[in-house]
Structures are given as C-alpha cells and as structure tokens.
Amino acid sequence: MKTDWSQERILVLAPHPDDETLGCGGLMSKAKDAGAEVFVQFMTVGDTADLSPKGFSTAEERFAEIKQVRDHFRWDDWHMALPGDEYHLRLDLVGRLRLAQVIESESPISVARLRPSVVIAPHHTSYNQDHRAVAEAAHTALRPSNAALRHHPRLVLAYEEAADQWRADAVAPPSLLVELDERDLAAKLHAMATYGSQSHPHPHTRSATTLRALAVLRGMQAGVALAEAFHVLRQHA
C-alpha cells in the first residue's frame, strides 16, 4: 500500500518538544515535501535537566527550539496545551478527561476544529508517564462514534521512539513501515540537533547514530534502505 501524502492533513501529538521529531520526523519531512498539511499538538514543556554547562534548559529556551524546528519542518501550525512545571512530567496527574478534551475539542488545532485525516500519537507502552498519559487520552479522544456527527480521522497511528524499546511487556511488531529517503532522515537528524537541550552523543537513545540505526533496521524490514515504523490503531479503507 502506498499513501499519497499530498492529500493528507496530519496531526501529530507530542507529549514534549522533540517527541514529534523522534517519532515521525522522517514522515513529516516526506509528507510536507509531497504537499501535505502538518500540525503538531504539544502537551507540555517545562524546565528540563540536560548536559549543557549549566545543567538545565528553561521552558523559554525550549520554546525557542520549537520555533526553529517549526521553520525547519514547515509546519502549518503548532500549539502548546499545558506549559509549566506543574504539568511537565506530571501529565499522569492531570486526568485523562482533561487531556482528551484538549485533543478532541479544546485546542485551536483539536481534532474537531482541524478535522485531520491522519493522527499520530505516542505508543501506550512507553515507560514515560507523560507519553502514556497522552497515548491513553488520544485513545479516548479518537474513540469510535457516529462519523456523521463527529470527525473520525481516516488513519490513526502510534509512533515509536528508540527509548520505548525499554518495555515491561512484549509488543507486536510495527504494522506500518513508511519508506524514507536520505533527505527525510537528514531532516529528522537536523531537527533533533536543533533541539540542542535534548540531543545527546551516542549511545544515547536520542543520538544521531541511534536514530539512523533504527531507520536502517526498519528499512531492512520493509526491503528498502530507510523507514520509520508505526502501529496502526485504526484505518478506514
């Protein structure tokens, strides 16, 4: 199956700035080059420990990184739902209903307002509590209903991150492999380097070497040079 990405309006759900790049930076590059619309809904950001000389990055510095990555990927729009240290790494305390309402109807780029054809969310088995909270809220927000009364994205996917291989339970292999070319992977690596507060040297799970290795592995599984992998949660054929 080949997807004509030029016809798609894509909404990516990212718990934090960089998750969208780690999970589907290659797909975003490929889709934008084809003519798709791409929107990113960030859920939270706060002060973050890092490897810089001062040892942390402020939320303001993270916002500056987002704007650079936005320009790089040419997003059509983005939104930050719940900024601040009271939410950052504490989304599991917010409650699924509130997070689901942000995704479903309250955000300026919510499913109801944007009416995306594709929604891409984190995988529910991540060890990170914010990732799990967003994945579960997306599952609720995208529940089956009457499509004549409530928008149903045609394709709902869960992206993978290298760090998510640290799991408590076994997970089925990805069910969708999206072929990338070197330009797409280069765009992903450049965006991750732009998130300077979050990029790390190898063998960290967010290193350029790790991201390339995962793309090569997923490409091999599809019989191509490079790919990103996703789990299909719903597909209307």
Disulfide bonds with the S-S distance in Angstrom:
none
